[in-house]
C-alpha cells in the first residue's frame, strides 16, 4: 500500500507515459470510446423505457381491450357478416372462466367510433363532448386523476343510476367561469341535467380519452341512451405474472363460444393488447442494453490490449532502467506492481473520462428530446451499471498489465546492464 502512495512511483509512471505520449493518447481514446458507447447506448435504452412508462403510467401494464365486430365465417346456421354485440353478462363469464383476469370493466361511449358527441349546455354556453358510461372499477385499469375537491363515479352512483358526471378540464374552461368552482354545479347533457362531482386532469395513454370527455355512471348511460345490456367494449387487466398474450387468446375464445362464432374466425372479435406492446418495448430496451454491453466491452477490451502493447514497448525501452532497479535491490513484486499500476491507471483514466463524456451526451439528448411527441424521457444509466463497468475495466487493466509486468520481472539485471 505504501508503494501505491510513493511519489517516486508516480513520477516513474508519468515519465513512462510521457515517453509514449502519442501512442498512449490514441490507446486511451480507444478505451474511452468503449465506455462512451456503453454509457450512451444503455442510457438511450433506459430513456426509451422511461418514455413509454411515462406515456402510459396511468394504464395497467398487463391490460388489453376487446370489442365485437362482424363475423367472417358461417357457423351453426349463422351467415357470414353477422354483427356481434357484447353484453354485460359476458364480463361476468370472462371473469369466471379466465382466472388470470384481475379486473374487467364494461364501457360504453357516445361521440367516438362514428357516433355524434353529446350536446352539453350550461348558462348559454355549449359544446359537443364524448360521454362515457363507466363503472368505478375502470380506474383500476386506467387511472383518472381528479382535481382536489372532486371524485370519480362510485358504487352508489351505479346502484342509484344517479345523474352525476365527471367533466374534463377543457370542458370546465368552456362551460364555467375561470373563478367558478364546478363541483356541485349542473350541466345539461342531451337535455338531461347532471351534477358535476369531479374534474379529471387529462393524462395521455388511457386510450381514446381527451381533456374534454365526460364520465357518467354506466347504469345512467344505459337509461339515457337506451343501450340496455349492451357493452361497447371491455377493458381488462390481467395479473402481473400472467401471460397477457395468452389471456387475450382466452378472452377471444370465450367470447366466440358465448356468441356462437367459428373458433377460426379472426375478424369477429377485435382487441388491442397494450400489455404485449409493453413487453415488446421492454424486450427491445433490454436488447439494446445487452448490445451496448457487448459492443462496449469489445471496444474496451481492444483499447486495453492496446495499453498492454504500449506497456510492452515501454518495458523493452526501459530494459536498462529496470535492470539497474533490480541490481539496486528492487524485488520482482515491486517491478510487477509498477507496471500493473500503470496499466490500471491508464484504464481507469480512460474509463472516468468516458463516463463523464457519456453523461454529457445523455444530458444533451435529454435536452433535445424534451417536449417531443415521441415517448422518450430521462436517459440515464443506473449507478450500479457504471460501477460494474469500472470494475470490469480495473480487472481487464490488471490482467493485461500482467503480461508486460511478467516481461519486466523476467529481465535479468546482468543482461539488462549489458544492453546498449
N, C-alpha and C positions, 0 to 999 in steps of 0.2 A: 504494500500500500504506500510506503514511503517513496518507493521508486516512482509511483504514479504522480506524486506531487513534487518531485525533484525538478527544479528549474533547468538543470543541465539536460535532463531527459527531453524536455520540451524544446530546448534550444536545438538539440540534435534533430528532432522530428521536423521542426520548421526549416532547419538548414537543409535537410534532405528534400523537403517539398520544394524549397526554393531552387534547388539544382535542377529539378524536373518540372518547372512551373507550368509550361505549356501543356505537356502531356498530362500532368495532374489535373489541370483545369478541365481539359477535354473529357477525361475519365470521370471526374466528379459530376460533370454535366450529364453524363450517361446515367449515373445512379440517381441524380436529381430528377431527370426526366421520368425515370421509372416510378418513383414515389409520387411525382406530379400526376402522371397518368392514373395511377391508382386512386389518388385523392379526388381528382376531378370526376372520373367515371363513377366511383362509388357515391360521391355527393350528388351527381346528376341522377342516379338511380333513386336515391333517397328523396330527392326533390320531386321526382315523378310520383313516387309512392305517397309523399305528403300531400301533393296537389290533389290526387284523386280522393284521399281520405278527407281532405278539407271540403272538396266539392260535394261529397256525398256523406258528410259527417252526421247528417240528420236522418239517414236511412239505414236500416239494419243491413249489416254486411251480407247476411245469408238470406236476402229477400228476393222475391220474384212476384210477377203479376200475371194473371191469366184471365182470358175473356173468351166468349163464344163467337164463332164465325159461322160460315156455311159449309156444309159437307161437300166433299169432292168424290165420294163413293157411295153407291147404294148399299143399304144394309137392312135386313129384316123387314123387307117390304117398303122401306122408305126410299124415296128417289134422291138422286144427286141434286145438290143445290139447296137442300133444306136448311133454313136459317135456325140456328140454335139459340136458346135463351137460358142463361144461368138463373138459378133460383136460390132463395135464402137457404133452403134446406140442403143445397149442395155443399155449402160451407160446413154444416154440421157433419155430413157424411165424410167429407175430406178430412176433417179433424179426427174423426173416429177411426178411419181406415188407414191413415198415414201418421204413425206415432212421431215421426221426425218433425212434424209441423208444430212450432211453438205458438205462433199467433196467426189468425186468419181474420181478415176484415172485409166484409162486403161493402162495396162502394157504388154509388150512383152519381151522375153528374148531368147537369143541363148547361149547355153552352160550349161543349167540346165534342169532337168527333162528328161534326156536321150539324149538331143541334144549335138552335138560336139561343144566345145568352139571355138571362133573366133581366127584365127591365126593373130597375131599382130606383125608387124616388124618395126624396126627403126634402121637405120645405122648399119646393120649387126646383131643387137640384136633382138631376137624374143621371143615370149611367147604365150601361149594359155589362153585366158581370157573370162569370161562370158560378154556378151554385152546386155545391157538393152535398150529397147526403151521406153522412158518416156515423160510425159508431165510435165510442171513446177508445176502443182497442186499436184503432188505426194509428194513434200516436205512439203505440209500441213499435210500429213498423217504420213510420216516417214521423219523426218528432216535429211538433209545431211549437215555435217559440211565441209565447203570448206575452204582450206587454203587461207591466205591473198594473194590478187592479182588475185584471180581467181573468177569464178562464176559458177552457175549451168545453166542448159538449160533454156532459156527464150522463150517468145511468138514469138519473131522474128525468132528464130531458128525453131520453129514449122511451122510458116507460110511459110518460105522460104525453108523448108526441108534442112537446112544448114548441111554441113559436119563438124560439131563441136562435141567435146566429152569432157567428164569429166572422168579422169582416177583415179584409186586408188593409194594410197601411195606406195603399193608394186609394182604396175605396173610402177610407176615413177622410183623407185630404180632399177628395172630390165631393163628398156629401156633407161634411161637418166643417164648422169654422175652425180656424187654426188653434184658438184658445179653448175650444169647447171639448169637454170630456164626453166621448161617445158611449161609454159604459152606462147602460140604463136607458139610453135613447132608443128611439124607434125608427125603423126604415120600412118602406113598403116594397116587398118583393113580389112581382107579378100580382099586384093588387091585394096582397095579404100582409098585414103588419107583423113585423118581427122585432123583438127586443134584442139589442146588442149586448152580449155578455163578455165579449173579448175582442181584442185586435191582434191579429197574428203578424209577426215580422216575417217578411219573405226571406227564405233561405233556399238557394238552388240545390237541386239534387233530389227533390221529392217527387219527380215525375213531371206531369204537365202543369202543375200549380204555378200561379203567378202572384204578384203582390196585390192583386185586386180581387182574389177569389173570396167567396162567401161560403161558410160551412154551416149547415143546419143538421139537426138530428135525422138519422136515416128514416125513422118512422114518420117524421113530419114531411120529409121529402116524398115519401110514398103517398101520403094523403094529398099533398099539394099538387102533385103531378100524376096521380092515379097510376102508379107503377106496380101496385100490388106486391107480389113476392119476387118481382124481377130484380136482378142484380146486374149492374153494368160490368163489373169485374171484381176479382178477389185480389187483395194484397196479402201476400203470405210471407211469413218469416220462419225459417227453419232454425233448429237449434244449432249452436256454434259448431258442434262436432259432426253435424250431418253433412252428407254429400248433396249439395243443393242441386246439382245436375240430375242426380237420381230422384230427388224429391220432385223436380219438375216433371220428369217422365212418369212418376207415380200419380201426380196430380192429373195429368192429361189422361192417363189410363182410367182412373176412377171416373172422371167426368165423361169420358167416352162410354163407359159402361152404364152410367146413370142415364145418359141421353140417347142410348141405342145408336152409337156411332161405330162404324167399322174400325177395329183396333189399328188398322194400317192407314187410316185417313189422317194425313199430316196437316190438313188445312182446317179441319173442323174446330180445333181448339188452339187459339193463339196464346202466346206467352212471351214474356220478356224477363230474362234471368239476370238480375243485377248481381247476384252472388257469383255467377260464373264469370262475369266481366271483372269483378274484383279479384277473383282467383287468377285470371289471366294477367291482370296488371301486376299483382304481387309476384307471379311467376316470372314475368318479364323483368321486373326490378331486381329479383334475386339473380336471374341470369346475367343481367348487366353488371351486378356487383361481383359475381363469380368471374365474369370475363375481365373485369378491371383488375381483380386479384391475380389472375393468370398472367395477363399482359404486364401488369406492374412488376410482379415477381420475376418474370422472364427478363424484363428490361433492367431491373435492379441487379439481377444475377450477372447479366452481361457487363454492367458497369463495375460490379465488384470484381469480376475476373480481370477487368482492365486494371483495377487498382492493384491486384496481385501481380500482374505483369510489370507494372511500374516499379513495384517494390523489388521484384526480382532483378530488374535492371539496376535499381538503386543499390541493392546488395552487391552486385557484381562491380559497380563503380566504386563501392566503399570497401572493397576487399582488404586493402592495406589498412584502412582505418579500423576495421573490425578486428584484423589480426593484431594490431597494436593494443586494442582494448583487451583482447583475450590475453596477450602477453603480460599486460599490466595487472591481471588478476580478475578480469570480468568473468563471471560464471556464465555457462550456457543459458541458464534461466534468465539472466539479465539481458543478454543479447536477444533471446527469443521474445521476451516481453516487450523490448524496444520496438521490434518490427511489428508485432501483433498490435501494439498500442497505436502505431502509426496507421495501420490498416483500419482499425476500428474508428479512429479519429476522423479519417477521410470519409468513411462510410457514414458516420453519424452526422458530420458536417453537411454532406450532400443530402441526407435524409431530412434534417431540420430545415434546410433551405427549400427543399421540395415541398415540405408540409406548409411552410409559410406562403410560398407561391401558389400552392393548391388552394389554400384558404382564401387568398386574394382573388383567384379566378372564380371560385364559388360565390364569393361576395359580389363580384361583378355580374355573374349570371343571375344572381338573386335580384339585383337592381334592375337588370334588363328585362326580366320576366314579370316583374310586379305590374299589376294592372292588366295583364294579358288575359284573354278569354281562355287560353289553353290552361288546363289544370296542372299547375306547377308551383311549388311553394317550398321555400326554405331549404335549399340543397345543402346538406351538411353530412359530415362523416362522424359517427359515434366515436367518442374518445377511446374506448377500448380497441376499436379497429386501428386507430392511429398508433396507439401504444404497441399493439400487436405487430404492426408494420415495422416500427422502430426496433422491436425486439428481434424480428426476423433479420433486419439489417445488421444488428450487432452480431448475431450468430453467424451470418454469412461473412461479415467482415473478419470475425475471429478465425473462422475456418479457412478462408482464403489467405489470411495472413500467416497461417501455419506453414504454408509452402515456402515462401521466401525466408521465414524465420528459421525453418529447418535448414535451408540452404546456408544461412548465415552461421548457424551453430556448427555446421559441418566443416567450415573453413578452419584449417589448421594454422595456428599462429606462425609457424616457421615457413609454411608455404606462402602465406599472405605477405610476410615481410620480404620474401624473395621477388615478388611481383614488381615490375617496373610500371 
